[in-house]
Amino acid sequence: MTTSFNLAEARGFVLDMDGVLYHGNVAIPGAREFLEDLTAAGIPWRLLTNNASATPEQYVEKLASMDIRAEPEQIMTSSLATAAYVKHLAPNGARVYIIGGDGIQEAIRDQGFEVVACPPADFVVVGIDWSVTYDKLKWAALCIRGGAQFIGTNGDKTFPHSDGIIPGNGAQLAFLQAATDVTPTIIGKPQPEIFKSTVWQMGTPVEQTAMVGDRLDTDILGASTAGMPTIMVLSGVHTQADVATAVAQPTLIMDDIAALDKAWRAARG
């Protein structure tokens, strides 16, 4: 752990959710307390997830079921960022084939696109789909081979779950890339733009807004590239041993969110 960033100087926090606040549907001890402590101190925070399966409102409900309070505007998903990206490229009415849950389905429809069930399509957008089938992947591959632009909400190969580390959206993208020889454009973490837009929404200085995450290849790498101090918690995918070979080194390392809350309160005196 380095000490180049003083926690007491943090003007805001951006936190990943899976592996940081909870595993599956089970809250990690200290998650609710840390967010409540930040709110009580007037420190703004946002939750930033690569998981495109749910809407912000659904995440609010999920968090509430674990006694963690959040508002929809405090949640940024890769679905929202992906829909905004497609909107930048294409006019209303463009045809989009989607693999993914409510989060990406709703975000794409809200931008005025036509969601299609088979070729032809102008875009193929892929987010994590917990009920993905061979047929869904087949039609996506045929759309891509037909000229559709191939976009992934995120490239996470794995996903921290209460059952263990399971396949993530990157595994779905790898299937389609192997079947089409087309490399997808990735929108979510570790792309720095999603971090910057989240911080801009908060109105805090990038260099004084800390990213809290469990993945070195997405949370830590992307936030570091965006110019944010980073805090890695060891409650999710990556371990202390993984840090030695990481492209981007975290500014601080904590065991979990409870340890971070304790260290943050101690730094503030």
ABEGO torsion letter per residue (X at the ends): XBAABBAAABABBBBBABGAABBEABBBBGAAAAAAAAAAAGBBBBBBBABAABBAAAAAAAAAAAGBBBBAAABBBAAAAAAAAAAAABBBGBBBBBBEBAAAAAAAAAAGBBBBABOBBABBBBBBBAABBAAAAAAAAAAAAAGBBBBBABABABBBBAAEBBBBAAAAAAAAAAAAGBBBBBABOABAAAAAAAAAAAGBBAAABBBBBABAAAAAAAAAAAGBBBBBBAABABBAAAAAABABBBABBBABAAAAAAAAAAAAX
